[in-house]
Amino acid sequence: MIVSQASQVGADKEQLACDYLQRQGLALVARNYRCRRGEIDLVMREARTLVFVEVRFRRSERFGTAAETVDIHKQRRLAATAAHYLQHHPNRLACRFDVLALGVGGRVDWIKDAFYAE
């Protein structure tokens, strides 16, 4: 299987994000959950909360920060994918959406409760 350089960079950044969140006490539940509605990079658990994590990376902030790329359209796709996940993996945990933005110079911005699903 041939993996493009961009997808390899994405996989590497997702692994960095996963490692970072695990060091903060979160446990990995699923990686790259996909359905026809979209994809969630990481599904993690923090105590009694299921956390859907979108990992974003920018080499340059010339056109905005990594976190700014999670617009309303992306949020809706993530919410729909999370709903699909929950239909297939029922639980009684609270849920939230986080964004882990990897920026210039190795900066990490972890935005908890980055947005709310409608």
Phi and psi restraints in degrees (value plus and minus 20) as a CYANA .aco file:
   2 ILE   PHI    -113.3   -73.3
   2 ILE   PSI     107.6   147.6
   3 VAL   PHI    -130.7   -90.7
   3 VAL   PSI     107.8   147.8
   4 SER   PHI     -89.8   -49.8
   4 SER   PSI     137.9   177.9
   5 GLN   PHI     -81.4   -41.4
   5 GLN   PSI     -59.3   -19.3
   6 ALA   PHI     -84.7   -44.7
   6 ALA   PSI     -62.5   -22.5
   7 SER   PHI     -90.4   -50.4
   7 SER   PSI     -50.1   -10.1
   8 GLN   PHI     -88.6   -48.6
   8 GLN   PSI     -59.9   -19.9
   9 VAL   PHI     -82.6   -42.6
   9 VAL   PSI     -63.1   -23.1
  10 GLY   PHI     -80.1   -40.1
  10 GLY   PSI     -64.2   -24.2
  11 ALA   PHI     -84.2   -44.2
  11 ALA   PSI     -60.2   -20.2
  12 ASP   PHI     -83.8   -43.8
  12 ASP   PSI     -62.5   -22.5
  13 LYS   PHI     -88.1   -48.1
  13 LYS   PSI     -58.5   -18.5
  14 GLU   PHI     -83.2   -43.2
  14 GLU   PSI     -57.6   -17.6
  15 GLN   PHI     -86.7   -46.7
  15 GLN   PSI     -61.1   -21.1
  16 LEU   PHI     -80.1   -40.1
  16 LEU   PSI     -63.3   -23.3
  17 ALA   PHI     -83.9   -43.9
  17 ALA   PSI     -64.0   -24.0
  18 CYS   PHI     -81.2   -41.2
  18 CYS   PSI     -66.8   -26.8
  19 ASP   PHI     -79.4   -39.4
  19 ASP   PSI     -63.6   -23.6
  20 TYR   PHI     -80.9   -40.9
  20 TYR   PSI     -68.5   -28.5
  21 LEU   PHI     -86.9   -46.9
  21 LEU   PSI     -55.2   -15.2
  22 GLN   PHI     -85.5   -45.5
  22 GLN   PSI     -56.8   -16.8
  23 ARG   PHI     -85.5   -45.5
  23 ARG   PSI     -44.3    -4.3
  24 GLN   PHI    -106.6   -66.6
  24 GLN   PSI     -19.9    20.1
  25 GLY   PHI      84.1   124.1
  25 GLY   PSI     -18.6    21.4
  26 LEU   PHI    -104.2   -64.2
  26 LEU   PSI     132.8   172.8
  27 ALA   PHI    -132.9   -92.9
  27 ALA   PSI     116.1   156.1
  28 LEU   PHI     -92.8   -52.8
  28 LEU   PSI     110.0   150.0
  29 VAL   PHI    -126.4   -86.4
  29 VAL   PSI     -66.9   -26.9
  30 ALA   PHI    -173.0  -133.0
  30 ALA   PSI     134.3   174.3
  31 ARG   PHI    -146.4  -106.4
  31 ARG   PSI     116.4   156.4
  32 ASN   PHI      31.1    71.1
  32 ASN   PSI      35.3    75.3
  33 TYR   PHI     -92.6   -52.6
  33 TYR   PSI     103.5   143.5
  34 ARG   PHI    -142.9  -102.9
  34 ARG   PSI     124.4   164.4
  35 CYS   PHI    -169.0  -129.0
  35 CYS   PSI    -198.6  -158.6
  36 ARG   PHI     -85.0   -45.0
  36 ARG   PSI     -39.1     0.9
  37 ARG   PHI    -101.0   -61.0
  37 ARG   PSI     -44.6    -4.6
  38 GLY   PHI     139.1   179.1
  38 GLY   PSI    -177.3  -137.3
  39 GLU   PHI    -160.5  -120.5
  39 GLU   PSI     123.4   163.4
  40 ILE   PHI    -134.8   -94.8
  40 ILE   PSI     105.0   145.0
  41 ASP   PHI     -81.5   -41.5
  41 ASP   PSI     -72.1   -32.1
  42 LEU   PHI    -157.5  -117.5
  42 LEU   PSI     116.7   156.7
  43 VAL   PHI    -134.1   -94.1
  43 VAL   PSI     102.0   142.0
  44 MET   PHI    -150.9  -110.9
  44 MET   PSI     146.4   186.4
  45 ARG   PHI    -143.9  -103.9
  45 ARG   PSI     112.0   152.0
  46 GLU   PHI    -146.1  -106.1
  46 GLU   PSI      85.4   125.4
  47 ALA   PHI      35.4    75.4
  47 ALA   PSI    -136.5   -96.5
  48 ARG   PHI    -121.9   -81.9
  48 ARG   PSI       7.7    47.7
  49 THR   PHI    -145.7  -105.7
  49 THR   PSI     111.2   151.2
  50 LEU   PHI    -110.4   -70.4
  50 LEU   PSI     106.0   146.0
  51 VAL   PHI    -135.0   -95.0
  51 VAL   PSI     100.0   140.0
  52 PHE   PHI    -113.8   -73.8
  52 PHE   PSI      99.0   139.0
  53 VAL   PHI    -133.8   -93.8
  53 VAL   PSI     106.7   146.7
  54 GLU   PHI    -121.8   -81.8
  54 GLU   PSI     102.7   142.7
  55 VAL   PHI    -119.4   -79.4
  55 VAL   PSI     107.4   147.4
  56 ARG   PHI    -146.7  -106.7
  56 ARG   PSI     125.3   165.3
  57 PHE   PHI    -159.3  -119.3
  57 PHE   PSI     119.4   159.4
  58 ARG   PHI    -154.5  -114.5
  58 ARG   PSI     112.3   152.3
  59 ARG   PHI     -95.5   -55.5
  59 ARG   PSI     -48.1    -8.1
  60 SER   PHI    -161.2  -121.2
  60 SER   PSI     130.1   170.1
  61 GLU   PHI    -121.5   -81.5
  61 GLU   PSI      -0.3    39.7
  62 ARG   PHI     -77.0   -37.0
  62 ARG   PSI     -57.0   -17.0
  63 PHE   PHI    -131.1   -91.1
  63 PHE   PSI       2.7    42.7
  64 GLY   PHI      97.1   137.1
  64 GLY   PSI     146.1   186.1
  65 THR   PHI    -100.4   -60.4
  65 THR   PSI     145.8   185.8
  66 ALA   PHI     -80.3   -40.3
  66 ALA   PSI     -62.3   -22.3
  67 ALA   PHI     -83.7   -43.7
  67 ALA   PSI     -52.7   -12.7
  68 GLU   PHI     -88.2   -48.2
  68 GLU   PSI     -33.8     6.2
  69 THR   PHI    -100.3   -60.3
  69 THR   PSI     -25.9    14.1
  70 VAL   PHI    -110.5   -70.5
  70 VAL   PSI      58.3    98.3
  71 ASP   PHI    -101.9   -61.9
  71 ASP   PSI    -198.9  -158.9
  72 ILE   PHI     -80.2   -40.2
  72 ILE   PSI     -55.3   -15.3
  73 HIS   PHI     -86.8   -46.8
  73 HIS   PSI     -62.8   -22.8
  74 LYS   PHI     -85.1   -45.1
  74 LYS   PSI     -60.8   -20.8
  75 GLN   PHI     -80.1   -40.1
  75 GLN   PSI     -62.9   -22.9
  76 ARG   PHI     -84.5   -44.5
  76 ARG   PSI     -60.6   -20.6
  77 ARG   PHI     -84.7   -44.7
  77 ARG   PSI     -61.6   -21.6
  78 LEU   PHI     -84.1   -44.1
  78 LEU   PSI     -62.3   -22.3
  79 ALA   PHI     -83.8   -43.8
  79 ALA   PSI     -61.7   -21.7
  80 ALA   PHI     -85.5   -45.5
  80 ALA   PSI     -59.7   -19.7
  81 THR   PHI     -87.5   -47.5
  81 THR   PSI     -59.8   -19.8
  82 ALA   PHI     -83.5   -43.5
  82 ALA   PSI     -59.9   -19.9
  83 ALA   PHI     -81.7   -41.7
  83 ALA   PSI     -61.3   -21.3
  84 HIS   PHI     -82.6   -42.6
  84 HIS   PSI     -65.0   -25.0
  85 TYR   PHI     -77.4   -37.4
  85 TYR   PSI     -67.1   -27.1
  86 LEU   PHI     -87.2   -47.2
  86 LEU   PSI     -51.0   -11.0
  87 GLN   PHI     -85.5   -45.5
  87 GLN   PSI     -54.4   -14.4
  88 HIS   PHI    -115.3   -75.3
  88 HIS   PSI     -32.2     7.8
  89 HIS   PHI    -156.1  -116.1
  89 HIS   PSI      47.9    87.9
  90 PRO   PHI     -81.6   -41.6
  90 PRO   PSI     124.2   164.2
  91 ASN   PHI    -179.0  -139.0
  91 ASN   PSI     154.7   194.7
  92 ARG   PHI    -132.4   -92.4
  92 ARG   PSI       4.0    44.0
  93 LEU   PHI    -107.4   -67.4
  93 LEU   PSI     128.8   168.8
  94 ALA   PHI     -86.6   -46.6
  94 ALA   PSI     136.4   176.4
  95 CYS   PHI    -148.0  -108.0
  95 CYS   PSI     132.1   172.1
  96 ARG   PHI    -171.1  -131.1
  96 ARG   PSI     142.5   182.5
  97 PHE   PHI    -132.9   -92.9
  97 PHE   PSI     103.1   143.1
  98 ASP   PHI    -135.5   -95.5
  98 ASP   PSI     134.7   174.7
  99 VAL   PHI    -140.0  -100.0
  99 VAL   PSI     110.2   150.2
 100 LEU   PHI    -132.8   -92.8
 100 LEU   PSI      86.9   126.9
 101 ALA   PHI    -120.6   -80.6
 101 ALA   PSI     102.8   142.8
 102 LEU   PHI    -121.7   -81.7
 102 LEU   PSI      97.3   137.3
 103 GLY   PHI    -132.0   -92.0
 103 GLY   PSI    -189.2  -149.2
 104 VAL   PHI     -81.3   -41.3
 104 VAL   PSI     118.0   158.0
 105 GLY   PHI      53.7    93.7
 105 GLY   PSI      -0.9    39.1
 106 GLY   PHI      61.1   101.1
 106 GLY   PSI      -8.7    31.3
 107 ARG   PHI     -85.9   -45.9
 107 ARG   PSI     118.2   158.2
 108 VAL   PHI    -139.8   -99.8
 108 VAL   PSI     102.2   142.2
 109 ASP   PHI    -135.8   -95.8
 109 ASP   PSI      93.3   133.3
 110 TRP   PHI    -121.2   -81.2
 110 TRP   PSI      90.9   130.9
 111 ILE   PHI    -124.5   -84.5
 111 ILE   PSI      82.2   122.2
 112 LYS   PHI     -98.0   -58.0
 112 LYS   PSI     126.5   166.5
 113 ASP   PHI      30.4    70.4
 113 ASP   PSI      29.0    69.0
 114 ALA   PHI     -81.6   -41.6
 114 ALA   PSI     -51.0   -11.0
 115 PHE   PHI    -180.5  -140.5
 115 PHE   PSI     146.8   186.8
 116 TYR   PHI    -136.5   -96.5
 116 TYR   PSI     121.9   161.9
 117 ALA   PHI     -96.1   -56.1
 117 ALA   PSI     126.4   166.4
